[in-house]
Amino acid sequence: MSKQDSGGRGDDDRMVDPGDDFAVLPEQSADDTDQGWGERSGGNDDRLLAERPPHWD
């Protein structure tokens, strides 16, 4: 499509409402989750903090 076909306005001249709730990309991909890595959800942060090595204190 040329500028003439679109009424003389190119993509750079399009009006875009910044208040649109249109998500271009998701906040988190499916591979970026515990389930995406084949792990159970919830994690084990509490266990890891409780089993903290003595040299960390």
ZAKE-666722 format. One record per atom (N, C-alpha, C): residue in one letter; x, y, z. Coordinates in pm, whole numbers, plus 50000, padded with zeros to 5 digits. Each point is the difference from the previous one (the first is absolute). Layout:
ZAKE-666722
AXYZ
...
This chain:
ZAKE-666722
M500864988350000
M499145011750000
M500905012350000
S499775008849913
S500805012249992
S499315011250076
K500715011050016
K499425011550069
K498775005349928
Q500014998849869
Q498855004849923
Q498784991250027
D500224986850018
D498894990950025
D499375002550137
S500775004850095
S499485001850136
S499585014550025
G499725007349897
G499565013850016
G501155009650022
G501224996249963
G501145008950013
G500644999750138
R499544991450088
R500564999350135
R500704986650019
G501225000350043
G500744987750026
G499814995550144
D500624989050036
D499904994850136
D500535009850104
D501015007949961
D500575009650094
D499015011050037
D499005002149919
D499035010650024
D498704995150063
R499934987150030
R498774994650058
R499795005550141
M498755002350034
M499655004350135
M499804987550087
V500714999350111
V499904988650091
V499615005450137
D498974994050057
D499565003950133
D500814992350104
P500855006750079
P500834992950098
P499184993950113
G498735003450010
G499154994450103
G499414986649963
D500304995149880
D499474987049960
D500564989250092
D499164990350035
D500434988950085
D500444988149915
F500585002749886
F500454989649910
F501424996050038
A500184987450038
A501324995150038
A500734995249875
V501115006149970
V500784996049883
V500694986750028
L500624999050114
L500654987750043
L499514996450140
P499884987250030
P499584996350135
P501075003750102
E499595001950123
E500955003350106
E500974988550025
Q499504987849984
Q500824988250028
Q499654989149899
S500994994049941
S499734989349904
S499744986950075
A499434990449932
A499714987150062
A501294993050043
D501085002249927
D501284993850037
D500685006850117
D499495011450042
D500615007650109
D499274997450132
T499334988850009
T499284996550122
T500564986950054
D499664996850125
D500434987350058
D499464988349920
Q498755000749959
Q499404989149923
Q500674998749864
G500445011049942
G500704999549872
G501334992850010
W500625000450118
W501264993050024
W499764985950054
G498724995950012
G499684986650048
G500054998850150
E499905011350071
E500044999950146
E498615002550056
R499844996850127
R498745002850066
R499925014850033
S498805005449997
S499845014150036
S500135001550151
G500345011650043
G500155002650143
G501465001450040
G500864992449938
G501425001150026
G500404994650137
N501275001450030
N500524995150127
N500865010750066
D499645012449982
D500785011150056
D500084999150152
D498894996650065
D500004999150146
D500984989450048
R500024988549934
R500924989350039
R501455004449978
L500275006549889
L501375004349973
L500475010550099
L499125009050039
L500375010150100
L500214993750137
A499224989950035
A500144993250130
A501304991850004
E500424994549887
E501214991949994
E501205008249954
R500025012450039
R501065009349962
R501344995850060
P501054999549920
P501324995750053
P500505009950106
P500754994850097
P500495008550111
P500915011349953
H500734998149891
H500925010449955
H499285011849934
W498694999149980
W499225011249945
W499635010050108
D500064996250126
D499615009250109
D501095009550037
